[in-house]
Amino acid sequence: MTDTASVDILTDVHRGVGRILLNRPKALNALTTGMVADIDRVLAAWEDTPLSAVLLASTSPKAFCAGGDIRTIREHSLAGDAEASERFFSSEYRLNARIAEYPVPVVSLIDGLCMGGGLGLSVHGGFRVVTERAVLAMPETGIGFFPDIGASYFLPRLPGAIGMYLGLTGHRLDAADALYTGLATHFVPADGLDAVGEALADNPGDPVDVVLNRLAGRSQVAASGLAKARGDVDWAFGAPALGEIEKRLRHLDSPWAAAALASLESASPQSLEITHALLARGRQRTLRECLAAELALTRTTIRTPDFLEGVRAALVDKDRTPKWRGASNRARGVGRST
């Protein structure tokens, strides 16, 4: 691998396959503005290079990418430099759009954690390979934020009400769940990941899907816990309002419903309102329209007490439990402009 200007990512072109490795293992590959800019710059340069595929992966088995670097974002907010945070988000969203529109197939190898910004790097590409160690989530409502990186585009397009469920609760998906929902496209055992790049290079004329299918292990979909709860998910989270979702969860009176309700009760009320409104409208918007709406919301949300408290608790508190200001956030009607 050839180092770029930042050692936080490593890149090269190997036998017609462009390779980008996230290389910030101690921070679980949390994205910085510099990393986002480097990836975007490399992808832009490769548009003029004859490639059969681009591979996105990690140097660490613990995480593909745990999301954006919220520690730095909080530091910017506390320093009164919200513009620095806005630059990060606007750069990240431009990268998401580039990946979605990239002229050659983008293949992400998801081994370990993939949350928030990690989904932004992977889901917008055509192929998402998960291993048995993969864990996917959009946990933003737990830190006073909302599912961004184009989540308001791809979550509403998941089957039934799964997207609303994932966006509001931050539920963690294993490999089986990720494949069931379509957030992942293929399963390859962790010990077989190294073969993916070589197989793509060996078979440049074959469709990527065909190459990945040759490497795929036994399908994990049958083990999906989310599939088993699907009927309850659709009924509860298909409700037209947050209050009705909570009412239906109480009516179900099952372990799954109790866990979902507990997740809602621990989330930022402000974030739940924003997320529900954003996802309810996402199906009618293009990806670029969704990203524009998310950026507008980001500019206000990162300045709110709920966001600062959520990030503070995640970084400082042992139990990581934010002290929200409660239902008063809902009364203010935050998020109605989404």
C-alpha positions as a LaTeX table, in Angstrom:
\begin{tabular}{lrrr}
\hline
Residue & $x$ (\AA) & $y$ (\AA) & $z$ (\AA) \\
\hline
Met1 & 0.00 & 0.00 & 0.00 \\
Thr2 & 1.11 & 3.55 & $-0.73$ \\
Asp3 & 0.60 & 6.18 & 1.95 \\
Thr4 & $-1.44$ & 9.24 & 1.06 \\
Ala5 & $-0.78$ & 12.64 & 2.61 \\
Ser6 & $-2.44$ & 11.27 & 5.75 \\
Val7 & $-1.48$ & 7.91 & 7.23 \\
Asp8 & $-5.09$ & 7.63 & 8.40 \\
Ile9 & $-5.88$ & 6.13 & 5.02 \\
Leu10 & $-3.71$ & 3.96 & 2.78 \\
Thr11 & $-4.34$ & 3.67 & $-0.93$ \\
Asp12 & $-3.03$ & 1.98 & $-4.05$ \\
Val13 & $-4.14$ & 0.47 & $-7.34$ \\
His14 & $-3.52$ & $-3.27$ & $-7.48$ \\
Arg15 & $-4.01$ & $-4.99$ & $-10.85$ \\
Gly16 & $-6.89$ & $-2.74$ & $-11.81$ \\
Val17 & $-8.53$ & $-2.60$ & $-8.39$ \\
Gly18 & $-8.32$ & 0.64 & $-6.43$ \\
Arg19 & $-7.87$ & $-0.02$ & $-2.73$ \\
Ile20 & $-8.58$ & 2.36 & 0.17 \\
Leu21 & $-7.81$ & 1.17 & 3.69 \\
Leu22 & $-9.01$ & 3.09 & 6.73 \\
Asn23 & $-6.02$ & 3.17 & 9.07 \\
Arg24 & $-6.99$ & 4.81 & 12.35 \\
Pro25 & $-7.45$ & 1.69 & 14.48 \\
Lys26 & $-7.15$ & 3.25 & 17.94 \\
Ala27 & $-10.12$ & 5.51 & 17.12 \\
Leu28 & $-12.02$ & 2.64 & 15.41 \\
Asn29 & $-11.47$ & 4.52 & 12.14 \\
Ala30 & $-13.65$ & 7.43 & 13.24 \\
Leu31 & $-13.67$ & 9.85 & 10.34 \\
Thr32 & $-11.93$ & 13.21 & 10.50 \\
Thr33 & $-12.25$ & 16.05 & 8.01 \\
Gly34 & $-8.80$ & 15.16 & 6.71 \\
Met35 & $-9.73$ & 11.51 & 6.13 \\
Val36 & $-12.90$ & 12.47 & 4.30 \\
Ala37 & $-10.98$ & 14.94 & 2.12 \\
Asp38 & $-8.28$ & 12.37 & 1.34 \\
Ile39 & $-10.79$ & 9.68 & 0.32 \\
Asp40 & $-12.69$ & 12.15 & $-1.82$ \\
Arg41 & $-9.49$ & 13.34 & $-3.49$ \\
Val42 & $-8.34$ & 9.78 & $-4.25$ \\
Leu43 & $-11.70$ & 8.80 & $-5.71$ \\
Ala44 & $-11.74$ & 11.94 & $-7.85$ \\
Ala45 & $-8.27$ & 11.12 & $-9.20$ \\
Trp46 & $-9.23$ & 7.53 & $-9.94$ \\
Glu47 & $-12.14$ & 8.56 & $-12.12$ \\
Asp48 & $-9.59$ & 8.92 & $-14.94$ \\
Thr49 & $-7.94$ & 5.56 & $-14.15$ \\
Pro50 & $-9.18$ & 2.35 & $-15.80$ \\
Leu51 & $-10.41$ & 0.32 & $-12.80$ \\
Ser52 & $-12.61$ & $-2.76$ & $-12.54$ \\
Ala53 & $-13.61$ & $-1.92$ & $-8.93$ \\
Val54 & $-12.77$ & 0.14 & $-5.85$ \\
Leu55 & $-12.32$ & $-1.67$ & $-2.56$ \\
Leu56 & $-12.99$ & 0.05 & 0.79 \\
Ala57 & $-11.73$ & $-1.78$ & 3.87 \\
Ser58 & $-10.01$ & $-1.38$ & 7.24 \\
Thr59 & $-6.61$ & $-2.31$ & 8.61 \\
Ser60 & $-8.30$ & $-3.39$ & 11.88 \\
Pro61 & $-10.66$ & $-6.33$ & 12.49 \\
Lys62 & $-12.40$ & $-4.38$ & 15.25 \\
Ala63 & $-14.01$ & $-1.77$ & 13.05 \\
Phe64 & $-14.67$ & $-0.84$ & 9.46 \\
Cys65 & $-15.62$ & 2.66 & 10.63 \\
Ala66 & $-17.32$ & 3.69 & 13.87 \\
Gly67 & $-18.63$ & 6.95 & 12.38 \\
Gly68 & $-17.60$ & 10.58 & 12.52 \\
Asp69 & $-15.10$ & 11.78 & 15.11 \\
Ile70 & $-17.60$ & 13.18 & 17.63 \\
Arg71 & $-14.84$ & 14.10 & 20.08 \\
Thr72 & $-13.43$ & 16.64 & 17.62 \\
Ile73 & $-16.91$ & 17.87 & 16.72 \\
Arg74 & $-17.66$ & 18.49 & 20.40 \\
Glu75 & $-14.36$ & 20.33 & 20.84 \\
His76 & $-15.23$ & 22.60 & 17.93 \\
Ser77 & $-18.67$ & 23.28 & 19.39 \\
Leu78 & $-17.31$ & 24.07 & 22.85 \\
Ala79 & $-14.74$ & 26.39 & 21.29 \\
Gly80 & $-17.50$ & 28.22 & 19.46 \\
Asp81 & $-16.17$ & 27.02 & 16.09 \\
Ala82 & $-19.33$ & 25.42 & 14.71 \\
Glu83 & $-18.12$ & 26.27 & 11.21 \\
Ala84 & $-15.35$ & 23.66 & 11.55 \\
Ser85 & $-17.97$ & 21.02 & 12.30 \\
Glu86 & $-20.08$ & 22.20 & 9.39 \\
Arg87 & $-17.07$ & 21.79 & 7.10 \\
Phe88 & $-16.73$ & 18.20 & 8.26 \\
Phe89 & $-20.37$ & 17.36 & 7.60 \\
Ser90 & $-20.55$ & 19.12 & 4.24 \\
Ser91 & $-17.35$ & 17.35 & 3.11 \\
Glu92 & $-18.68$ & 14.01 & 4.33 \\
Tyr93 & $-21.99$ & 14.41 & 2.51 \\
Arg94 & $-20.20$ & 15.34 & $-0.74$ \\
Leu95 & $-18.18$ & 12.14 & $-0.39$ \\
Asn96 & $-21.38$ & 10.12 & 0.17 \\
Ala97 & $-22.80$ & 11.52 & $-3.07$ \\
Arg98 & $-19.58$ & 10.78 & $-4.98$ \\
Ile99 & $-19.60$ & 7.15 & $-3.82$ \\
Ala100 & $-23.26$ & 6.77 & $-4.84$ \\
Glu101 & $-22.54$ & 8.12 & $-8.32$ \\
Tyr102 & $-19.10$ & 6.54 & $-8.82$ \\
Pro103 & $-18.51$ & 5.21 & $-12.35$ \\
Val104 & $-17.02$ & 1.85 & $-11.26$ \\
Pro105 & $-18.34$ & $-0.57$ & $-8.61$ \\
Val106 & $-17.46$ & 0.27 & $-4.99$ \\
Val107 & $-17.08$ & $-2.77$ & $-2.75$ \\
Ser108 & $-16.93$ & $-2.29$ & 1.05 \\
Leu109 & $-15.57$ & $-5.02$ & 3.31 \\
Ile110 & $-17.37$ & $-4.60$ & 6.65 \\
Asp111 & $-15.56$ & $-6.49$ & 9.39 \\
Gly112 & $-16.35$ & $-5.26$ & 12.93 \\
Leu113 & $-18.16$ & $-2.03$ & 13.77 \\
Cys114 & $-19.83$ & 0.00 & 11.03 \\
Met115 & $-21.85$ & 2.89 & 12.40 \\
Gly116 & $-23.00$ & 6.30 & 11.25 \\
Gly117 & $-20.37$ & 7.59 & 8.87 \\
Gly118 & $-19.21$ & 4.02 & 8.25 \\
Leu119 & $-22.57$ & 3.32 & 6.68 \\
Gly120 & $-22.18$ & 6.50 & 4.66 \\
Leu121 & $-18.97$ & 5.12 & 3.17 \\
Ser122 & $-20.41$ & 1.68 & 2.46 \\
Val123 & $-24.16$ & 1.73 & 1.84 \\
His124 & $-24.01$ & 4.19 & $-1.06$ \\
Gly125 & $-21.66$ & 1.86 & $-2.93$ \\
Gly126 & $-23.01$ & $-1.04$ & $-4.92$ \\
Phe127 & $-21.64$ & $-3.89$ & $-2.80$ \\
Arg128 & $-21.38$ & $-4.34$ & 0.97 \\
Val129 & $-19.67$ & $-7.50$ & 2.16 \\
Val130 & $-20.14$ & $-8.40$ & 5.84 \\
Thr131 & $-18.36$ & $-10.97$ & 8.01 \\
Glu132 & $-19.56$ & $-12.79$ & 11.11 \\
Arg133 & $-18.03$ & $-9.96$ & 13.18 \\
Ala134 & $-19.99$ & $-7.16$ & 11.48 \\
Val135 & $-22.14$ & $-4.84$ & 13.59 \\
Leu136 & $-24.12$ & $-2.10$ & 11.80 \\
Ala137 & $-26.10$ & 0.73 & 13.38 \\
Met138 & $-27.27$ & 4.31 & 13.13 \\
Pro139 & $-27.10$ & 5.28 & 16.84 \\
Glu140 & $-27.41$ & 9.06 & 16.45 \\
Thr141 & $-30.61$ & 9.61 & 18.47 \\
Gly142 & $-28.67$ & 8.41 & 21.50 \\
Ile143 & $-26.28$ & 11.36 & 21.28 \\
Gly144 & $-28.77$ & 14.11 & 20.49 \\
Phe145 & $-28.21$ & 13.95 & 16.74 \\
Phe146 & $-30.13$ & 12.29 & 13.89 \\
Pro147 & $-29.34$ & 9.66 & 11.21 \\
Asp148 & $-27.47$ & 11.59 & 8.52 \\
Ile149 & $-24.96$ & 10.57 & 5.75 \\
Gly150 & $-27.92$ & 10.04 & 3.42 \\
Ala151 & $-29.75$ & 7.81 & 5.91 \\
Ser152 & $-32.93$ & 9.75 & 5.23 \\
Tyr153 & $-32.64$ & 8.34 & 1.70 \\
Phe154 & $-31.68$ & 4.71 & 2.31 \\
Leu155 & $-33.50$ & 3.96 & 5.57 \\
Pro156 & $-37.01$ & 4.71 & 4.19 \\
Arg157 & $-36.23$ & 2.43 & 1.25 \\
Leu158 & $-35.62$ & $-0.62$ & 3.44 \\
Pro159 & $-38.46$ & $-3.17$ & 3.61 \\
Gly160 & $-41.57$ & $-2.19$ & 5.55 \\
Ala161 & $-40.92$ & 0.00 & 8.59 \\
Ile162 & $-37.45$ & $-1.37$ & 9.28 \\
Gly163 & $-35.78$ & 1.93 & 8.40 \\
Met164 & $-37.90$ & 3.89 & 10.86 \\
Tyr165 & $-37.14$ & 1.30 & 13.54 \\
Leu166 & $-33.39$ & 1.45 & 12.94 \\
Gly167 & $-33.30$ & 5.24 & 12.71 \\
Leu168 & $-35.27$ & 5.89 & 15.89 \\
Thr169 & $-33.82$ & 3.18 & 18.14 \\
Gly170 & $-30.25$ & 2.81 & 16.88 \\
His171 & $-30.73$ & $-0.98$ & 16.97 \\
Arg172 & $-27.54$ & $-2.90$ & 16.17 \\
Leu173 & $-27.64$ & $-5.33$ & 13.25 \\
Asp174 & $-25.51$ & $-8.44$ & 13.00 \\
Ala175 & $-24.50$ & $-9.95$ & 9.67 \\
Ala176 & $-27.75$ & $-11.89$ & 9.31 \\
Asp177 & $-29.87$ & $-8.79$ & 9.98 \\
Ala178 & $-27.76$ & $-6.66$ & 7.63 \\
Leu179 & $-28.26$ & $-9.17$ & 4.82 \\
Tyr180 & $-31.97$ & $-9.49$ & 5.55 \\
Thr181 & $-32.52$ & $-5.73$ & 5.35 \\
Gly182 & $-30.36$ & $-5.25$ & 2.25 \\
Leu183 & $-27.85$ & $-3.01$ & 4.00 \\
Ala184 & $-25.37$ & $-5.78$ & 3.21 \\
Thr185 & $-25.26$ & $-7.58$ & $-0.13$ \\
His186 & $-22.89$ & $-10.52$ & 0.51 \\
Phe187 & $-21.44$ & $-12.58$ & 3.34 \\
Val188 & $-17.80$ & $-13.66$ & 3.35 \\
Pro189 & $-16.18$ & $-15.21$ & 6.45 \\
Ala190 & $-13.57$ & $-12.97$ & 8.07 \\
Asp191 & $-10.77$ & $-15.37$ & 7.19 \\
Gly192 & $-11.73$ & $-15.09$ & 3.52 \\
Leu193 & $-11.76$ & $-11.28$ & 3.22 \\
Asp194 & $-8.20$ & $-11.04$ & 1.92 \\
Ala195 & $-9.25$ & $-13.09$ & $-1.10$ \\
Val196 & $-11.83$ & $-10.53$ & $-2.24$ \\
Gly197 & $-9.38$ & $-8.04$ & $-3.73$ \\
Glu198 & $-7.42$ & $-10.76$ & $-5.49$ \\
Ala199 & $-10.58$ & $-12.34$ & $-6.90$ \\
Leu200 & $-11.73$ & $-8.99$ & $-8.28$ \\
Ala201 & $-8.30$ & $-8.44$ & $-9.84$ \\
Asp202 & $-8.24$ & $-11.97$ & $-11.29$ \\
Asn203 & $-11.66$ & $-11.60$ & $-12.90$ \\
Pro204 & $-11.94$ & $-8.03$ & $-14.23$ \\
Gly205 & $-14.42$ & $-9.05$ & $-16.92$ \\
Asp206 & $-16.87$ & $-10.77$ & $-14.56$ \\
Pro207 & $-19.69$ & $-8.91$ & $-12.81$ \\
Val208 & $-18.71$ & $-8.05$ & $-9.24$ \\
Asp209 & $-21.80$ & $-9.84$ & $-7.94$ \\
Val210 & $-20.68$ & $-13.07$ & $-9.60$ \\
Val211 & $-17.15$ & $-12.78$ & $-8.17$ \\
Leu212 & $-18.47$ & $-12.14$ & $-4.65$ \\
Asn213 & $-20.93$ & $-15.02$ & $-4.87$ \\
Arg214 & $-18.05$ & $-17.41$ & $-5.57$ \\
Leu215 & $-16.43$ & $-16.35$ & $-2.30$ \\
Ala216 & $-19.58$ & $-16.18$ & $-0.22$ \\
Gly217 & $-20.02$ & $-18.43$ & 2.76 \\
Arg218 & $-23.30$ & $-20.04$ & 3.76 \\
Ser219 & $-26.14$ & $-17.51$ & 3.83 \\
Gln220 & $-26.76$ & $-16.02$ & 7.27 \\
Val221 & $-30.24$ & $-14.66$ & 6.56 \\
Ala222 & $-32.08$ & $-17.56$ & 8.22 \\
Ala223 & $-30.53$ & $-16.53$ & 11.54 \\
Ser224 & $-31.89$ & $-12.97$ & 11.39 \\
Gly225 & $-33.61$ & $-11.96$ & 14.61 \\
Leu226 & $-35.01$ & $-8.93$ & 12.85 \\
Ala227 & $-36.74$ & $-11.17$ & 10.32 \\
Lys228 & $-38.50$ & $-12.97$ & 13.17 \\
Ala229 & $-39.74$ & $-9.66$ & 14.61 \\
Arg230 & $-40.68$ & $-8.22$ & 11.22 \\
Gly231 & $-44.45$ & $-8.27$ & 11.70 \\
Asp232 & $-44.22$ & $-6.36$ & 14.99 \\
Val233 & $-41.64$ & $-3.96$ & 13.54 \\
Asp234 & $-43.90$ & $-3.03$ & 10.64 \\
Trp235 & $-46.99$ & $-2.63$ & 12.79 \\
Ala236 & $-45.39$ & $-0.56$ & 15.56 \\
Phe237 & $-42.99$ & 1.58 & 13.56 \\
Gly238 & $-45.37$ & 1.99 & 10.66 \\
Ala239 & $-47.52$ & 4.20 & 12.89 \\
Pro240 & $-47.91$ & 7.79 & 11.64 \\
Ala241 & $-46.67$ & 9.52 & 14.80 \\
Leu242 & $-44.12$ & 8.95 & 17.56 \\
Gly243 & $-46.77$ & 8.79 & 20.25 \\
Glu244 & $-48.62$ & 6.11 & 18.33 \\
Ile245 & $-45.39$ & 4.10 & 17.88 \\
Glu246 & $-44.88$ & 4.14 & 21.65 \\
Lys247 & $-48.53$ & 3.19 & 22.26 \\
Arg248 & $-48.29$ & 0.21 & 19.89 \\
Leu249 & $-45.06$ & $-0.99$ & 21.51 \\
Arg250 & $-46.74$ & $-0.96$ & 24.91 \\
His251 & $-49.69$ & $-2.86$ & 23.46 \\
Leu252 & $-47.40$ & $-5.60$ & 22.08 \\
Asp253 & $-46.01$ & $-6.31$ & 25.56 \\
Ser254 & $-43.19$ & $-8.54$ & 24.29 \\
Pro255 & $-39.44$ & $-8.63$ & 25.08 \\
Trp256 & $-38.68$ & $-7.14$ & 21.64 \\
Ala257 & $-41.21$ & $-4.33$ & 22.14 \\
Ala258 & $-39.91$ & $-3.61$ & 25.64 \\
Ala259 & $-36.36$ & $-3.29$ & 24.30 \\
Ala260 & $-37.49$ & $-1.00$ & 21.49 \\
Leu261 & $-39.47$ & 1.16 & 23.92 \\
Ala262 & $-36.49$ & 1.39 & 26.27 \\
Ser263 & $-34.33$ & 2.58 & 23.36 \\
Leu264 & $-36.84$ & 5.32 & 22.54 \\
Glu265 & $-37.08$ & 6.40 & 26.17 \\
Ser266 & $-33.29$ & 6.70 & 26.45 \\
Ala267 & $-32.93$ & 8.72 & 23.23 \\
Ser268 & $-33.05$ & 12.49 & 22.88 \\
Pro269 & $-36.69$ & 13.60 & 22.48 \\
Gln270 & $-35.47$ & 16.32 & 20.14 \\
Ser271 & $-33.63$ & 13.78 & 18.01 \\
Leu272 & $-36.63$ & 11.48 & 17.83 \\
Glu273 & $-38.81$ & 14.29 & 16.51 \\
Ile274 & $-36.24$ & 15.30 & 13.90 \\
Thr275 & $-35.59$ & 11.71 & 12.83 \\
His276 & $-39.24$ & 10.76 & 12.51 \\
Ala277 & $-40.01$ & 13.80 & 10.35 \\
Leu278 & $-36.89$ & 13.34 & 8.22 \\
Leu279 & $-37.46$ & 9.65 & 7.50 \\
Ala280 & $-41.17$ & 10.13 & 6.85 \\
Arg281 & $-40.29$ & 12.45 & 3.96 \\
Gly282 & $-37.20$ & 10.66 & 2.67 \\
Arg283 & $-38.91$ & 8.31 & 0.24 \\
Gln284 & $-40.10$ & 11.28 & $-1.83$ \\
Arg285 & $-36.60$ & 12.80 & $-2.10$ \\
Thr286 & $-33.55$ & 12.02 & $-4.19$ \\
Leu287 & $-30.27$ & 11.25 & $-2.44$ \\
Arg288 & $-28.92$ & 14.72 & $-3.10$ \\
Glu289 & $-32.14$ & 16.29 & $-1.78$ \\
Cys290 & $-31.86$ & 14.15 & 1.35 \\
Leu291 & $-28.23$ & 15.15 & 1.88 \\
Ala292 & $-29.13$ & 18.84 & 1.45 \\
Ala293 & $-31.93$ & 18.54 & 4.01 \\
Glu294 & $-29.59$ & 16.75 & 6.42 \\
Leu295 & $-26.92$ & 19.42 & 6.05 \\
Ala296 & $-29.44$ & 22.17 & 6.82 \\
Leu297 & $-30.51$ & 20.30 & 9.96 \\
Thr298 & $-26.92$ & 19.62 & 10.97 \\
Arg299 & $-26.13$ & 23.33 & 11.09 \\
Thr300 & $-28.75$ & 23.85 & 13.79 \\
Thr301 & $-28.60$ & 20.50 & 15.60 \\
Ile302 & $-24.87$ & 20.62 & 16.47 \\
Arg303 & $-25.52$ & 23.87 & 18.34 \\
Thr304 & $-28.30$ & 22.47 & 20.55 \\
Pro305 & $-27.93$ & 21.53 & 24.24 \\
Asp306 & $-29.16$ & 17.99 & 23.48 \\
Phe307 & $-26.31$ & 17.35 & 21.06 \\
Leu308 & $-23.67$ & 18.79 & 23.37 \\
Glu309 & $-25.05$ & 16.78 & 26.28 \\
Gly310 & $-25.32$ & 13.58 & 24.25 \\
Val311 & $-21.75$ & 13.77 & 23.02 \\
Arg312 & $-20.49$ & 14.79 & 26.47 \\
Ala313 & $-22.13$ & 11.75 & 28.05 \\
Ala314 & $-20.82$ & 9.41 & 25.35 \\
Leu315 & $-17.25$ & 10.64 & 25.84 \\
Val316 & $-17.16$ & 11.42 & 29.57 \\
Asp317 & $-19.75$ & 9.50 & 31.60 \\
Lys318 & $-19.01$ & 5.95 & 32.69 \\
Asp319 & $-22.59$ & 4.88 & 32.01 \\
Arg320 & $-22.84$ & 7.08 & 28.89 \\
Thr321 & $-26.31$ & 8.20 & 29.95 \\
Pro322 & $-27.21$ & 11.74 & 28.79 \\
Lys323 & $-29.36$ & 13.93 & 31.00 \\
Trp324 & $-31.91$ & 15.15 & 28.46 \\
Arg325 & $-34.16$ & 18.06 & 29.19 \\
Gly326 & $-37.10$ & 15.76 & 28.56 \\
Ala327 & $-40.35$ & 16.20 & 26.75 \\
Ser328 & $-39.98$ & 19.99 & 26.60 \\
Asn329 & $-37.96$ & 19.44 & 23.42 \\
Arg330 & $-41.00$ & 18.01 & 21.70 \\
Ala331 & $-43.13$ & 20.92 & 22.74 \\
Arg332 & $-40.80$ & 23.26 & 20.87 \\
Gly333 & $-41.52$ & 21.37 & 17.66 \\
Val334 & $-37.85$ & 20.98 & 16.72 \\
Gly335 & $-37.43$ & 19.38 & 13.31 \\
Arg336 & $-40.66$ & 20.55 & 11.67 \\
Ser337 & $-38.71$ & 22.30 & 8.92 \\
Thr338 & $-37.18$ & 19.07 & 7.58 \\
\hline
\end{tabular}
